[in-house]
């Protein structure tokens, strides 16, 4: 019998954005594996990532900012095809 589960186990409300506000790069050890968070960059993770003590330490030190996920507004515009010569 085929699996009827689509494989998605999270909901958009469970997603948070982590922004590196420092000038350092971090390797975050998450349940899904190691994720790199470069200086000034933002990544999206599920809120269960906030349960890791090393991520909480970075948040408490002010090196990472946490915000709820906000769906980007706007339409995707496909770039025009280049004409063949």
C-alpha positions as CSV (number, residue, x, y, z in Angstrom):
1,X,0.0,0.0,0.0
2,X,1.5,3.4,-1.0
3,X,2.2,5.9,1.7
4,X,-0.4,8.7,1.6
5,X,1.7,11.0,3.6
6,X,3.2,13.8,1.5
7,X,6.4,13.8,3.5
8,X,5.8,17.2,4.9
9,X,5.7,17.1,8.7
10,X,5.7,20.8,9.5
11,X,3.3,23.7,9.0
12,X,4.3,27.3,7.9
13,X,3.4,28.5,11.4
14,X,6.1,26.2,12.8
15,X,8.9,28.0,10.8
16,X,11.1,30.7,12.2
17,X,13.9,32.7,10.6
18,X,17.3,32.9,12.2
19,X,19.4,35.9,11.2
20,X,23.1,36.1,12.0
21,X,23.6,39.6,13.3
22,X,27.3,39.2,14.1
23,X,30.4,39.2,11.9
24,X,31.1,35.5,12.6
25,X,30.0,32.4,10.7
26,X,28.4,29.6,12.6
27,X,27.9,25.9,12.1
28,X,24.6,24.9,13.7
29,X,24.2,21.3,14.7
30,X,20.5,20.5,14.1
31,X,18.6,17.2,14.2
32,X,18.6,17.2,10.4
33,X,22.4,17.8,10.2
34,X,24.9,20.6,10.3
35,X,23.8,23.9,8.8
36,X,26.0,26.9,8.1
37,X,24.8,30.4,9.0
38,X,27.1,33.0,7.5
39,X,27.4,36.6,8.8
40,X,24.4,38.7,7.9
41,X,22.5,35.8,6.4
42,X,19.0,34.5,7.3
43,X,17.9,30.8,7.2
44,X,14.5,29.2,7.8
45,X,14.2,26.4,10.3
46,X,11.4,24.7,12.2
47,X,10.9,26.1,15.7
48,X,12.2,22.8,17.3
49,X,15.7,24.1,16.4
50,X,15.3,26.6,19.2
51,X,15.5,23.7,21.7
52,X,19.2,23.3,21.1
53,X,21.3,24.8,23.8
54,X,24.0,26.1,21.5
55,X,21.5,28.0,19.4
56,X,19.9,29.5,22.6
57,X,23.4,30.6,23.7
58,X,23.9,32.5,20.4
59,X,20.4,34.0,20.7
60,X,21.1,35.1,24.4
61,X,24.4,36.6,23.3
62,X,22.7,38.7,20.7
63,X,24.5,37.0,17.8
64,X,21.4,35.5,16.3
65,X,18.0,37.1,15.9
66,X,14.8,35.0,15.8
67,X,11.7,36.1,13.9
68,X,8.5,34.3,12.9
69,X,8.4,33.3,9.3
70,X,6.7,35.8,7.1
71,X,5.6,34.7,3.7
72,X,7.1,36.9,1.1
73,X,4.5,39.0,-0.8
74,X,4.7,39.5,-4.5
75,X,4.4,37.4,-7.6
76,X,7.2,35.4,-9.2
77,X,8.0,36.8,-12.6
78,X,9.7,34.3,-14.9
79,X,12.7,35.9,-16.6
80,X,12.3,36.3,-20.4
81,X,13.8,33.7,-22.6
82,X,17.0,34.7,-24.4
83,X,16.6,34.8,-28.2
84,X,18.6,32.2,-30.0
85,X,21.1,33.4,-32.6
